Amino acid sequence: LWFLAQLEGSAAPDGVQSATYNVTAALGLDGALDETALRAALCALTARHESLRMNVRTEAGQPVLLLREAYDPLIVEDLALETGEDRDAVLRARAAAHAAAPFDLATEPLLRLTLLRIGESRQVLLVNLHHIAADGWSLGVLVRDLSALYAAALADEPCALPPLPVQYADYAAWQRDWLSGAVLEQQIAYWRDRLADAPALLELPADRPRPATRTCRGGHRALTLAPELTDRLEAFSRAKGVTLFMTLLAGFKTLLHRYSGQQDILVGSPIANRTHAQTEELVGFFVNTLVLRSTVTRETSFEALLSRVRETALDAYAHQDLPFETLVNELQPERSLSHSPLFQVMFALQNAPQEELRLGDAVIQTLAPDLGTAKFDLTLSIEAGPQGLTCNWEYAGDLFDPSRIDRMAAHYSTLLESLLAAPEAPAGTLPLLTEAERAELAGWAGGAVSYPREASLADLFGEIVAAAPDAPALRLGKTTLSYTELDDRAGRLAAYIDAH
């Protein structure tokens, strides 16, 4: 992450690092809040977790870790509205701007908080951390610890949180020592064999050509699957002896195969990588990325693919300790500024149980700011909730328009329905189109028309040329070609191609 920050800064016209690797949240707080107690709790929080006090400076081209003193990262603002302004729209804009603010890893605190006061007992807490200091798991740890520290500050009592047995730097030192020698070689050997001769790029149909250099400009779309479909997916997974993650991933790989026409599909997937009890309560960057590779053909049944995905995932979990950057360094894939190495599509399922959290009397609700960035061509992150499975699609704005992602999301939902109905059917035959799209296609076709099977398309076209030579065949703007003119141009083009 330090290297990526330097790379993005050097590639940017103004030298400023982007917000691509920010970890953000917007927390709604319903209830009274004591600002003095909150500030005391935040100072205690940054004292508790060394990763929040990190700075990384560059000396002679190498990163050097420094620790700053405990600090209070909170800024408090009243959300003042102009006459006629939409408060929700203003709030979304403030959350997006806060999430998109970049960090200077060398000089700035890597935790940034802004409390927006909306009313007497309504606030929104905007959270922004650099990924080098924390991962998604860390956000839950942060909120739980802050809740306990705030309660202690309100009561003017010592906090009951047990001392942390280790800090993130202790884990990093242990990992570097353990992941060496025979252990390292065994992990590398597995991944080198698993990813041998892998394709460099998954090319999905796009709205624009891939630029020479990615900008990380992105967008976000969301679609919630019906609760009934969620229940059926969970029951199907239990019956097949697989996890819900495996079923959803196999469906996603089927979609990618159908969209790209490629058979060798590589998808990245994050894993918490907290395999030791001492790491579960730490704030830090533990998450690792696994590359899950599957072969999908038109003839592959979903049941067969699901079995392969299960085996691939279990093997990958057994070899999850090798850091992704070490893997890339060992495999030395062809590098390009236009796309990420080894995979360009990410898949994740967030299904950890969510407990109700409070800051004193204030109930915490998670809101979702849109960063406007994308780390990969496409990321599908599925979140389990009481309303069903919410599919969050993050996409590269360099490549895709929102309308294309909306269609892809609808096709994924249709495909999940299809594979549940016929898991033994070949992947290439499973329906993708929604009912609305099928109706639209039927309208374009103009109804059922009999087709003489013995006639070729060229024969039928020739009949129309003979019957209506001057009728318009093609029209674009002010230009029109008759059937005779089209037939003549097609003949000349065919002769040219044949001559070459």
C-alpha positions in Angstrom: 0.0 0.0 0.0 2.9 2.3 0.6 4.3 1.6 -2.8 0.8 2.1 -4.5 0.5 5.5 -2.7 3.9 6.6 -4.1 3.0 5.2 -7.6 -0.4 7.1 -7.7 1.2 10.3 -6.4 4.0 10.1 -9.0 1.4 9.5 -11.8 -0.9 12.3 -10.7 -0.4 15.7 -12.4 -0.2 17.5 -9.1 1.7 14.7 -7.3 -1.2 14.3 -4.8 -2.1 10.7 -3.8 -5.7 9.7 -4.5 -8.4 8.4 -2.2 -8.5 5.0 -3.9 -7.2 3.3 -0.7 -9.3 5.1 1.9 -11.4 3.0 4.2 -14.5 5.0 5.0 -17.8 4.9 6.8 -20.6 7.2 7.7 -22.3 6.4 11.1 -25.7 7.9 11.9 -26.0 8.6 15.7 -29.6 8.9 17.0 -29.5 10.2 20.6 -27.7 12.8 22.8 -23.9 12.9 22.5 -21.4 14.3 24.9 -18.6 15.9 22.9 -16.1 16.1 25.8 -16.5 12.4 26.6 -16.2 11.6 22.9 -12.9 13.5 22.5 -11.5 11.7 25.6 -12.6 8.4 24.2 -10.9 9.1 20.9 -7.6 10.1 22.5 -7.8 6.8 24.4 -8.6 4.9 21.2 -5.5 6.3 19.3 -3.4 5.5 22.4 -4.7 1.9 22.4 -4.1 1.1 18.7 -0.5 2.0 17.5 -1.6 1.6 13.8 -3.7 4.8 14.2 -0.6 6.7 15.2 1.6 5.5 12.3 3.3 7.6 9.8 5.4 6.2 7.0 8.1 8.4 5.6 10.4 7.7 2.7 14.1 7.7 3.3 16.6 6.8 0.6 13.6 5.2 -1.3 12.6 3.0 1.6 9.6 3.3 3.9 10.4 4.1 7.6 7.8 3.7 10.3 7.3 6.5 12.9 4.7 6.7 15.7 3.1 10.0 16.7 1.5 10.8 20.1 -2.1 9.9 20.9 -4.4 12.5 19.4 -8.0 13.7 19.1 -9.0 13.4 15.4 -12.5 15.0 15.7 -13.8 18.0 13.9 -17.3 19.1 14.8 -19.5 21.0 12.4 -23.2 22.1 12.3 -24.9 21.1 9.1 -26.2 24.5 8.2 -28.6 24.5 5.3 -29.5 27.2 2.8 -33.2 27.9 2.1 -34.7 25.2 0.0 -31.7 22.9 0.2 -32.3 19.1 0.5 -30.7 18.0 3.7 -30.1 14.4 2.6 -28.5 15.6 -0.6 -26.2 18.0 1.3 -25.3 15.2 3.8 -24.5 12.8 0.9 -22.3 15.4 -0.7 -20.4 16.1 2.6 -19.9 12.4 3.2 -18.6 11.8 -0.3 -16.2 14.8 0.0 -14.9 13.6 3.4 -14.4 10.0 2.1 -12.6 11.3 -1.0 -10.0 13.4 0.8 -6.5 11.9 0.4 -3.9 11.4 3.1 -0.3 12.3 3.3 1.2 9.1 4.8 4.3 10.9 6.0 2.9 13.8 7.9 -0.9 13.5 8.6 -2.8 11.4 11.2 -4.2 8.4 9.3 -7.6 8.7 11.1 -9.8 11.6 10.3 -13.3 12.1 11.9 -15.9 14.8 11.3 -19.1 15.0 13.4 -22.0 16.7 11.6 -24.6 18.0 14.0 -28.0 17.8 12.3 -30.3 18.4 15.3 -30.6 18.2 19.1 -30.2 14.4 19.1 -29.2 13.6 15.5 -25.6 13.4 14.3 -23.6 11.8 11.6 -20.0 10.7 12.2 -17.8 10.6 9.1 -14.9 8.2 9.3 -11.9 8.1 7.0 -8.8 6.0 7.5 -6.0 5.1 5.1 -5.9 1.4 4.2 -2.3 1.1 5.3 -3.6 1.6 8.9 -6.8 -0.5 8.9 -8.9 -2.9 6.9 -12.7 -3.6 6.8 -12.5 -5.8 9.9 -10.8 -3.0 11.8 -13.8 -0.7 11.4 -15.9 -3.1 13.6 -13.1 -3.2 16.2 -12.8 0.6 16.2 -16.5 1.2 16.7 -16.7 -1.5 19.5 -13.7 -0.1 21.3 -14.9 3.5 20.9 -18.3 2.6 22.4 -16.6 1.0 25.5 -14.2 3.9 25.9 -17.0 6.5 25.5 -19.1 4.7 28.2 -16.1 4.8 30.6 -15.5 8.5 29.8 -19.2 9.3 30.5 -19.0 7.6 33.8 -15.6 9.0 34.6 -14.3 5.5 35.3 -11.4 3.5 34.0 -12.2 1.5 30.8 -12.8 -2.2 31.3 -11.2 -3.1 27.9 -8.4 -5.7 28.4 -5.0 -4.6 27.4 -4.0 -5.6 23.8 -1.5 -8.5 24.0 0.3 -7.4 20.8 0.4 -4.4 18.4 0.3 -4.5 14.6 4.1 -4.0 14.3 4.6 -7.1 16.6 2.4 -9.1 14.2 4.3 -7.8 11.1 7.6 -8.8 12.7 6.4 -12.2 13.6 4.9 -12.8 10.1 8.1 -11.7 8.4 10.1 -14.2 10.6 7.6 -17.1 10.2 6.9 -16.7 6.5 10.4 -17.7 5.4 12.4 -20.7 4.4 10.4 -23.9 3.8 7.0 -22.4 4.8 7.5 -19.6 2.2 8.7 -21.9 -0.5 5.7 -24.3 0.0 3.2 -21.4 -0.3 4.9 -20.0 -3.4 5.1 -23.4 -5.0 1.3 -23.9 -4.6 0.4 -20.5 -6.1 3.0 -20.8 -8.9 1.4 -24.1 -10.0 -2.1 -22.9 -9.5 -1.6 -19.7 -11.6 0.7 -21.1 -14.3 -0.1 -19.8 -17.8 -3.0 -17.7 -16.5 -4.4 -15.1 -18.9 -3.2 -11.6 -18.2 -6.6 -9.9 -18.8 -10.3 -10.6 -18.4 -11.9 -8.5 -21.2 -15.6 -7.6 -20.4 -17.7 -5.7 -22.9 -17.1 -2.0 -22.2 -18.4 1.3 -23.2 -15.0 2.8 -23.9 -11.5 1.5 -24.8 -9.2 0.7 -21.9 -7.0 3.8 -21.3 -3.2 3.4 -21.2 -3.2 4.4 -17.5 -6.0 3.7 -15.0 -7.4 6.7 -13.3 -9.3 4.8 -10.5 -12.4 6.9 -11.3 -15.3 4.8 -10.4 -19.0 4.5 -9.6 -21.4 2.4 -7.5 -24.7 0.7 -8.1 -26.7 -1.5 -5.8 -29.4 -4.2 -6.3 -31.1 -6.1 -3.4 -32.1 -9.7 -4.2 -35.5 -10.7 -3.1 -35.6 -12.4 0.4 -37.2 -15.5 -1.2 -34.3 -15.8 -3.6 -31.8 -15.4 -0.7 -33.6 -18.2 1.2 -33.5 -20.5 -1.8 -29.8 -19.8 -2.4 -29.0 -20.6 1.2 -31.0 -23.8 1.2 -29.4 -24.9 -2.2 -25.9 -24.3 -0.7 -26.7 -26.4 2.4 -28.0 -29.2 0.2 -24.9 -29.2 -2.0 -22.5 -29.1 0.9 -21.0 -25.7 0.0 -21.1 -22.2 1.5 -23.3 -19.4 0.3 -20.0 -17.6 -0.8 -19.2 -20.5 -3.1 -22.6 -20.6 -4.7 -22.7 -16.8 -5.3 -19.1 -16.9 -6.7 -19.8 -19.8 -9.1 -22.8 -17.8 -10.3 -20.7 -14.7 -10.8 -18.0 -16.7 -12.7 -20.8 -18.0 -14.9 -21.9 -14.4 -15.6 -18.3 -13.3 -16.4 -17.9 -16.3 -18.8 -21.1 -15.4 -20.6 -20.2 -11.7 -20.8 -16.5 -12.2 -21.9 -16.6 -15.5 -23.8 -13.4 -16.5 -22.0 -13.1 -19.8 -20.3 -10.2 -19.2 -17.9 -11.7 -16.9 -15.3 -9.6 -15.4 -12.5 -11.3 -13.5 -9.7 -9.7 -11.9 -6.7 -11.3 -12.3 -3.3 -10.4 -10.7 0.1 -9.8 -12.8 3.2 -9.6 -11.4 6.7 -6.3 -13.3 7.3 -6.7 -13.1 11.1 -5.8 -16.7 11.8 -4.5 -16.0 15.4 -6.7 -15.0 18.3 -4.3 -12.2 19.3 -5.1 -10.4 16.0 -8.9 -10.4 16.3 -9.1 -7.2 18.4 -6.3 -5.3 16.6 -6.8 -2.4 14.2 -4.4 -2.9 11.3 -4.0 -4.0 7.7 -4.3 -7.8 7.9 -6.6 -8.5 4.9 -5.1 -10.6 2.1 -6.2 -11.2 -1.5 -6.7 -14.7 -2.9 -6.8 -15.4 -6.6 -9.5 -17.9 -7.4 -9.2 -19.5 -10.8 -11.8 -21.6 -12.6 -12.4 -23.0 -16.0 -16.0 -22.3 -17.3 -17.1 -23.5 -20.7 -20.5 -23.3 -22.4 -21.0 -27.0 -21.7 -20.1 -26.9 -18.0 -23.0 -27.6 -15.8 -23.5 -25.3 -12.8 -23.2 -28.3 -10.5 -19.8 -29.2 -11.9 -18.6 -25.6 -11.7 -19.8 -25.4 -8.1 -17.8 -28.5 -7.2 -14.6 -26.9 -8.8 -15.2 -23.6 -7.0 -15.5 -25.4 -3.7 -12.2 -27.3 -4.2 -10.4 -24.1 -5.4 -11.6 -22.0 -2.4 -10.7 -24.6 0.2 -7.2 -25.1 -1.3 -6.7 -21.3 -1.4 -7.8 -21.0 2.3 -5.1 -23.5 3.2 -2.5 -21.3 1.4 -3.8 -17.9 2.4 -0.7 -16.7 4.3 1.3 -15.6 1.3 0.9 -11.8 0.9 -0.5 -10.8 -2.5 2.3 -8.4 -3.2 4.8 -11.3 -2.5 2.9 -13.5 -5.0 3.0 -10.8 -7.7 6.7 -10.3 -7.1 7.4 -14.1 -7.4 5.2 -14.7 -10.5 6.4 -11.5 -12.3 3.3 -11.2 -14.5 3.5 -8.7 -17.3 2.8 -5.3 -15.6 0.7 -2.5 -17.1 -0.6 0.8 -15.8 -3.8 0.1 -17.6 -4.9 -2.8 -15.3 -4.1 -4.7 -12.1 -2.0 -7.8 -12.2 -3.4 -11.4 -12.2 -7.0 -10.3 -11.9 -9.2 -7.3 -12.7 -12.5 -8.4 -11.1 -13.0 -8.8 -7.3 -15.8 -10.7 -5.4 -16.6 -10.6 -1.7 -19.4 -11.7 0.6 -19.9 -9.7 3.8 -22.0 -12.0 6.1 -20.6 -11.4 9.6 -23.4 -10.9 12.2 -24.0 -7.3 13.0 -24.6 -6.4 16.6 -26.3 -3.2 17.8 -23.7 -0.6 18.9 -24.2 2.5 20.9 -22.3 5.6 22.0 -24.0 6.0 25.4 -27.7 6.6 24.5 -27.0 7.2 20.8 -27.7 4.2 18.5 -25.2 3.8 15.7 -26.4 3.1 12.2 -24.1 2.5 9.3 -24.6 4.7 6.2 -22.8 4.3 2.9 -20.8 7.1 1.3 -19.9 6.8 -2.4 -16.2 7.3 -2.9 -16.4 7.7 -6.6 -13.4 5.5 -7.0 -12.8 1.9 -8.1 -9.7 -0.3 -7.3 -10.5 -2.7 -10.1 -12.4 -3.0 -13.4 -15.3 -4.5 -11.4 -16.0 -5.4 -7.8 -19.1 -7.3 -6.6 -19.5 -7.1 -2.9 -22.6 -8.8 -1.5 -23.9 -7.9 2.0 -26.3 -10.1 3.9 -29.0 -8.2 5.7 -32.6 -8.5 6.9 -34.0 -7.5 3.5 -32.0 -10.1 1.6 -28.6 -10.0 -0.2 -27.6 -6.5 -1.4 -25.3 -6.7 -4.4 -23.0 -3.6 -4.4 -21.3 -3.1 -7.8 -18.2 -0.9 -7.9 -17.0 -0.3 -11.4 -14.3 1.6 -13.3 -15.7 4.7 -14.8 -13.0 4.6 -17.5 -14.7 1.5 -18.9 -18.3 1.3 -18.0 -21.5 3.4 -18.0 -24.0 3.1 -15.1 -26.6 1.6 -17.5 -24.3 -1.3 -18.4 -23.7 -2.1 -14.7 -27.5 -1.9 -14.1 -28.0 -4.5 -16.8 -25.2 -6.7 -15.5 -26.7 -6.6 -12.0 -30.1 -7.6 -13.4 -28.6 -10.4 -15.4 -26.8 -11.7 -12.3 -30.1 -11.9 -10.5 -31.8 -13.7 -13.4 -28.9 -16.1 -13.7 -29.1 -17.0 -10.0 -32.8 -17.8 -10.5 -31.9 -19.9 -13.6 -29.2 -22.0 -12.0 -31.4 -22.8 -9.0 -34.1 -24.0 -11.4 -31.7 -26.1 -13.5 -28.3 -26.6 -11.8 -27.6 -29.5 -14.1 -28.0 -27.4 -17.2 -25.0 -26.3 -19.3 -23.8 -22.8 -18.3 -24.2 -21.5 -21.9 -27.9 -22.3 -21.9 -29.0 -20.6 -18.6 -31.3 -17.6 -19.3 -29.8 -14.2 -18.5 -32.3 -11.7 -19.9 -35.0 -10.2 -17.7 -38.7 -10.4 -18.6 -38.6 -6.8 -19.7 -35.6 -7.4 -22.0 -37.3 -10.5 -23.5 -40.5 -8.5 -24.2 -38.4 -5.8 -25.8 -36.6 -8.3 -28.1 -40.0 -9.8 -29.1 -41.1 -6.3 -30.1 -38.1 -5.7 -32.2 -38.6 -9.0 -33.9 -42.0 -7.9 -35.1 -43.6 -11.2 -34.1 -43.2 -14.8 -35.4 -42.3 -15.2 -39.1 -41.7 -18.5 -40.8 -38.2 -19.0 -42.3 -37.5 -21.2 -45.3 -34.7 -23.4 -44.0 -33.4 -24.3 -47.4 -32.7 -20.6 -48.3 -29.5 -18.8 -47.2 -29.5 -15.2 -45.9 -27.8 -14.1 -49.2 -30.6 -15.8 -51.2 -33.3 -14.0 -49.2 -31.5 -10.6 -49.5 -31.2 -11.2 -53.3 -34.9 -11.7 -53.5 -35.6 -8.3 -51.9 -33.1 -6.5 -54.1 -34.9 -7.9 -57.1 -38.4 -7.1 -55.8 -37.7 -3.6 -54.4 -34.4 -2.3 -55.8 -35.0 1.3 -55.0 -36.5 0.9 -51.5 -34.4 2.3 -48.6 -32.3 -0.4 -47.0 -30.1 1.6 -44.6 -30.4 5.1 -43.2 -28.0 7.1 -41.1 -28.8 10.8 -40.6 -29.3 12.3 -44.1 -27.6 9.4 -45.8 -29.8 6.6 -47.3 -28.8 3.5 -49.3 -31.3 1.6 -51.5 -31.2 -2.1 -51.7 -29.4 -1.9 -55.1 -26.7 0.4 -53.7 -26.3 -1.8 -50.6 -26.0 -4.9 -52.7 -23.4 -3.2 -54.9 -21.3 -2.0 -51.9 -21.5 -5.4 -50.3 -20.3 -7.1 -53.5 -17.3 -4.7 -53.9 -16.3 -5.2 -50.3 -16.6 -9.0 -50.6 -14.4 -8.9 -53.8 -11.8 -6.8 -51.9 -11.7 -9.1 -49.0 -11.5 -12.2 -51.3 -8.6 -10.6 -53.2 -6.7 -10.2 -49.9 
